[in-house]
Amino acid sequence: MFNKIKNLINTRIGFLGLLVFLIWIKTVIVYYADFSLGLADPLQHFIAIINPIGFAVVFFSLALFINKAKPSYIVMLIFYVILNLLLYANILYFREFTNFIPFTTMTGVSAVSKGLGTSTLSVMELKDVLFLLDFLILGILFATKVVKFDPRPYRKLNAVASTLAGLAFFSLNMMIAECNRPQLIGRTFDQTYVVKYLGIPAFTVYDAIQTAHADQVKSTATGTDIDPDLAYVHKNYAKPNSKYFGVAKKKNIIIIHLESFHQFLLNMKVNDQEVTPFLNSLYNSDETLSYDNFYHQVGSGKTIDAETMLETGLFGLPTGNYFNHQGTTNTAQAAPAILNQQQGYTSAVFHGNVGSFYSRDTVYKNLGYDYFFDQNYFNAEENNTMTFGLKDKLMLSESAKYLEQLQQPFYAKFITVTNHYSFELPDYDSDGFVTSDTPNKTVNQYFETAHYLDNALEEFFNYLKQTGLYDNSMIVMYGDHFGLTPDQTPYVGQLQGYDLDSWNDFNNAQMQKVPFMIHMKGLKGGISHKYGGEIDALPTILHLAGINTENYLQVGTDLLSDQHSQIVPFRNGNFVTPKYTVIKNKNEVYLNKTGEKIDLALNPELKDKISKWSQQIKAKFKVSDKINRLNLLRFYTPTGFKPVDPSQYSYQNQIERLEKIRKDLGNSSTSLYSKNDDKSTTDMYKTDAPELKGNRDPIDNLYSAENKAK
Ligand code: MN
């Protein structure tokens, strides 16, 4: 038996097999010991376990094409070293960034890679010498002559066969992956997914191709390319409303990203109970600017499209998402940086998912976010999380200990996740709310998670009121995109008394409405029927904060302005105006008031108007897409704005940094913690989250976190 194996290894193909075996075992160990790939089901474990094989076979088999034995062995060993270096570099990178090395970082192009060298050395660990174990084994095998070079030349045909076998294995791997995660490559949710399903070398190649393509397109751009876009934005700029301009000046701005939240949830009753009683109270409050004709405008990037619009004032990409595809390298002039530079805001994001998801941990630096509290900053033990991260009540309540440390005014964004497809809430998280009994399970569950989110927000607002933050904060809430699909929304329509037989594209378009509410003590609010969409959020918010958006390249307009454009384009080409809903690809037009379909053949005047509006919309998307695709903001810096240097931002050691800032500022520190006589406010946060009953540390604040670390 031993001799058989020995004889096999002493052939060239056998040696290839040995190297594949070693790198395979090593990679799988690294997957489990060093990376957190988020392997959820047995199939995912299986895919992860087999995925190193295919690529390694193909890669090493290239050396078989060298006819002579010695050079062929040497090349094979060099390839082996290359795969090892790639693996080890990713281990080090992962320790620091909990993500895999993007191609741009490897080539030193990205600003993040500056200063990487020294910090990388510091994350090396003693146990890393184990990484060299296989080299020791190989050395011993050669020294003891257990492994010898096979001097015979290798036949080309066999080399071809080996490569093809590797490719076949890789294709099979890809097919299984595609079954487990459809559109893996097309939609790229998270770089971790590519590694989990296809392995690290495949990820590197994939990322290199993507980068090369995007770079090639960008490199053709020059400084004058932005001129027509500047002219467009200037012409379409809407002046601020003097009644509202600056009413929130220097107030904290709190953004609450309501995951998958439809407008129809507001004021809706199921079994005679309000689904979202707390949000309803805000929606109907005199101190809330509420909108009932506000639409999401996302494409395939969904959550990220919503974030992109809100932060940058530009649309998401026509395909894919801005964060993964452009945001890591593009120049941005985004809300956190604008607010910081114009009025000294500190900025932070709170999110219960891992930071690498959608490359947020990289993109947020380009946007100018000072702090990013991702899942690592929360107690994310198993019962506390669901598919997309920490449950909202837990994320919001645990955020208090970080929020109280931010210098005021702050711009803080909370990205909720519990109301995310598949809308499953454990029974113990329910407060007795009895949901609908439509034939569609997803619809019934949707009301439950929305209700949970509503509860979570009420607790959060109570904390804001308790601590006084409420009195000097403007709170903006928006639904990021639809939660229910056109197959599911008719069941909601049925609950609302619609006749399902006549349910059509018009109704579906209406279902794309999401909440947009701006709440502030003393704000002159009310429910506005103005038409608008997510692209209009940023200019509206900035004007309220007293920052004129005239010089910024944002394609939406201030909802409060008299000059606001009420034509709301959807990313699929459909659009709504205050009077009509237009379904572009079917050439259908509906009257908003009655839902009645209009025959355009009998209405040539309207037909002309619609084609004019369509042109306007196309122009708007074109400007936005061009700026993003060609990275044009690098050629234009608005007056009074300083380009963001992402290398100046880090999301490591954030607690220590906040501490230091507070101590350095002494009496002039404006954090809530300082205002509260240097005492934590976390005990003012009351939550009924069952996960915390009995095991919550009452002095769970910065100091105890620090002491634990010591
Ligand atoms: Mn979302």
Residues whose N, C-alpha, C, O or C-beta is under 5 A from the ligand:
A	BS01	MN	E259 S260 T303 D480
